[in-house]
C-alpha cells in the first residue's frame, strides 16, 4: 500500500465562500502562508445566486459568481495558495491537526479555519434546479428585493419560514406560505405575526408538485391533502419560490472532534470564532444558524484569521 503524501501547513483554510476567502486575505497579509482548499462548492452558495445587491462596495450590485471571483483574486494577490480539493477526513486529536484531502493526501496544519458553509435543503424537485436563479431561492433576505410588488411563495412551517414570509410580505404584494402539515411548527409569537399579516395566506396540508414558466417561475403546482379521499390539485400564479425548510451545515468531517449543536452547526466561544480546540476556528455559515449572510460570513472569516495569527504568534513565543 502506497503511503499518503504529507504536507505541513501553518494556516489551513477549508472552504471558499466569503468566510474562507476573507480569512485567506487576512491570513496572507499576516504572513501566515495560508493554503485554502475550495471544497465541494468552489465559491460557496453565492455562486448559485444571480445578483447580489446587499454586499458593501458594490453600489450597482454584482453577480454571485463575480463577487466570489473578486474575493478569490484578492486572496490570491496576497499570496494565498488556492487549491481544488475536498476535506474527506480529519484527525483533530492533537496539534498539528491532520486533514485528509480527497482521500489521497494528508496535510498537517498548525492552525485550522473551518469555513465549509451550509447547504440549503431542497424538496428534491427537478424544477428547483431548472429554475435556479430564475425564481427559485433559498435566501429571502438575499433575493427578496427582486420581488417588490410581486407574488411569492414560501415553503416551510417553522420559525425560519415564518420569518421569511414576514420579511417578504413587506416587499411582495402577496405571500403564500406552503405548509405540508395542518399546523405551523413555529413559535407561538411567529404564528401570531404571520396570521395577522394581511398579505400572507397560509396553505395548510399542501405539498409542492412542481413549478412552471417559460423564462422563469410563473407558477407552482400544488396538491392538498395528498393521498386522502378529498385530495385536491391546484396551481397558483407566483413570481418567486422560496425554500425555508432548513440548512445542513457542512461539518460532518469534523463532528467527532469539535462541539456542534443538534443540527450540526459548529459551536464557538460566544463573540469569537474559537472552538473548544486551540488553533481550530470556525467561520461563516457552518457556525451560523441565524444570519447566513455573505457579509456576516466575511466578518467571521476576518475574525478567524486574526485569531489564527494570534494563536500562532503565542505558539512561536513558547517555542522560542
N, C-alpha and C positions, 0 to 999 in steps of 0.2 A: 504493500500500500504506500502510495506516494504521500509524504508529509505535506501538510498545508503550508503555503507560503506565509511568512510572518513579516510584519512591519510595525515599527514603533512610531507613534504619533503623539505630539504634545497636546493638541486640541482636536478632537474628532467631533464632527457635526453630522448627525443623521437626519436628513430631511432638507428639502429645497423650496419650501414655501417662504412667505415673508419672514417668519421666525428664523428659519435656517440661514437664509441669505443675509439677513440683518446681523445675526450672530457672527457670520463669517466676515462681514465688513468690519465689525468692531474688533474681532479676534485678530484679523490680519493686520489692522492698523496698530494693534498692540504687540505685534511681532510674535504671535503665538504659532505662526506657520500652520494655520488650520487646514485640515483636509475635510471636505464636505462630500458625502455620498448622497446623490439626489433622491434615492428611494424609489418607491413603487410608482409614484406620480410626479415626475420632474416638474417643478414649478408649483406643485400643490394644487389645491382646489380652485384657485383663481384661474387656472388655465382652462377651466370649463365655463368661465363667466365671460360674456361678450364684452360689456362695458363696465368700467369701474369709475364712478364719479365722486366717491367719498374718501379717496386717499389723498392726503395733503400733498400739494405740489403739482397737481395736475388740474388746473382750472378748467380745461376743456374736456376733462375725462381722459381715460386711457383704456385700451383693451386689457383684459386679464393677462393675456399672453404677453402683451407689450410691457406691462408693469413688471412681470416676473423676469422678462428678458433684461430690463433696465437694472433690476436688483442683481441679477446674475452677473452682468457685465461689470457692475460696480464692485462686487465681491472679487471678481477675477482681477480687476485693475489693481487691487491692493495685494494680490499675491495668493489668494485662496486657491488651493488645489481642488478643483471641482471634478468629481468622477461619477460615472454611471455605476450603479450598484445598489443592492438591497441588503439590509441587515437581516440575516436569516437565523442567527443565534447570538446569544450573549452570555458571558460569564462575568458577573459583577461581584463575585465573592470577595475580591480584593483588588487593590490597585497594583499595577496598571490594569485597567479594565479591558477585557478581551471581547471583541466583536467579530463575528464571522460574516463575511460579505459573500453573497451569492453561493453559500455553501462551499466555497473554494479557497477563500483566503481569510486568515485571522490577523486582525490589526490590534495592537496593544496601545491603549490610549491613556495618557496621564490624566486627561480631563475629557469628559464626555457631555455633549449637549444633545439632548433628545428633542428633535423638532419634527417628529413624524406625522403630526397633524391628526385629523379625524376625518372619517369618511361618512358622508350623509347617507342615511338609509333611504332606499327607494322601494317602490312597490314591486318592482320586477317586471314592469310592463315594457314591451319593446318600444312603445310610443314615447317613453321617458327619454330614451336615447335619441330617438328620431327628432324630437323637438328640443333637445338640449340646447340652451342658449337661444331658443326661438319660442319662448313662452313657458318653459319648464325651469323652475328654480328651487333650490333647497335653502335659500337665504333671503328672507323677506326684507331684512334691513339693508341687504346689499342691492337688491333689484327692485324693491317696491316703488322707488321713484319713477321708474319707467311705466308705471301703470296708473298714473294720476288720471282720475276721471274714468277709469275703465272698470271692467268687471273681472274679478279674480276668484279663484277657489283655493282653499287651504285644506290639506288632508291631515287629519290627526285629531286626537281628543284630549291631549294632555295640556300642561301649562304652556309648553312651547307653542303648540298650535294655537292656543287662545291668545297668547302674546302676539304671535304673528298676525292673527286675524284682526286684533285690535289695532296694531300698527298699520296694517294695510287699509283698515277702514277709514283712517284719517287721510288717505291718499286716493283710494279707489272709490268709485261710485257705489259699488256693490261687492260684498264679500260672502261667498258661500263657504261654510265650514263643513267639510265632509267627514262624518264620524261613523265608523263601522258598528259601533256599539249603540245601544239605546240610551246611553248616558255619556256624560263627559267625565274623564278621569282627572281633570284639572282640579285645582284647589277651589274651595267654595267662592272665594273672592274673585277668582278669574272667571268662574262660571257666571257669576252675577254680572260682571262687567260685560262679558260677551252677550249675554241675554238682553242687557239693557241697550246695547248699541243698535240703533235703528237700521243701519245698512248692513248688518250681519244676519244672515239666515243660516240656522243650524240644520243640517240634513242628517238626522239620526238614522242608523241602520242602513247606511248607504255604502256601497263599495264602488271603486272605480274600475270600469272595464277597459277603457281606452280613451284616447284623445283624437281629435280630428282637426283638419285645417289644411289649407293649400301651402301657404308660405310661412306657417307658424300656427300656434294653437288658436283655434277658433271656437272650440267647444270640448266638452267632456261627456263621455258615455257612462252612465251610472246604472246600478241595479239596487233596488230597495228590497230588503228582507230576502236576500238571495237564498234559494232552496226552500222557501216557505210557500204554502198554497197561494198566498196573496203577493207573491213576487211581482215586482213591477220594474220595468226598464224605462229609462228616460234619458234625454240628452239636454244639456244646458249650454247655452252660448256663453263662453268666457274668453278672456284675452290672455289670462295668465294662470298657471297651475303651480301652486307652491306646496312643497312637501315639508311637513313638520312632524315626522314620525321618529325623530331622533338621529343621533350621530353615533358612530362607533369609533372610539379613539384607537389609533394605530399603535397600541402599546403592548401587544401580546408577547413580543420577543423579550420584553424587559420585566414582565409582571412577576416573575419568580423572585426578583431581586429587590424591587422597589415597591413602595406602597401605592395602591390605586384605590379609587372609590369603587362602589358596587358596579358602576357602568364601565370601569376600566380607565378612567381619567387619572393620570399620574398626580399624586398628592405632593404639593410643595409646601415648604415653610411659608406661612402667610406673608404676603408682601415681597416675596423673593422667588427666584426660580430654583432654589436649592431643594434637593430631595434629601432623603434620610442618609444617602451615601455621600461622603465627602468627595467633591470633584465631579459629581454627576448632577446635571442640571436639566430641567425640562422647560421648554418654551413653546408658545403657540397653542394651537387647538388641542394638542394631545394632553394638555394640562388645564384646559379652559372649557368647562361645560356651560359657561354663562354668556360670554360675549361673542367669541368666534368671528372676530373681525380682522381684516388684514392689518390694520393699524395697531390693534392691541397685540397681535401676534408679533409684529415687528418690534414693539416696545419690549416685550419679554425676551425677544432674541437679543436685543441690546443688553438687557439686564444679565442674561445668562453669560454673554461674552465677558462682561465686566467682572462678574463673579468668578469666571474661569481664570481670568488674568490674575485676580487677587489670590485665588487658591494656589495657582502655580507659583506665584511670587513667594508665598509663605513656604511652600514646599522647598523652593530653591534656597531660602534663607536657612531653613533647618538643615538642609544637606550641606550648605556652605559653612 
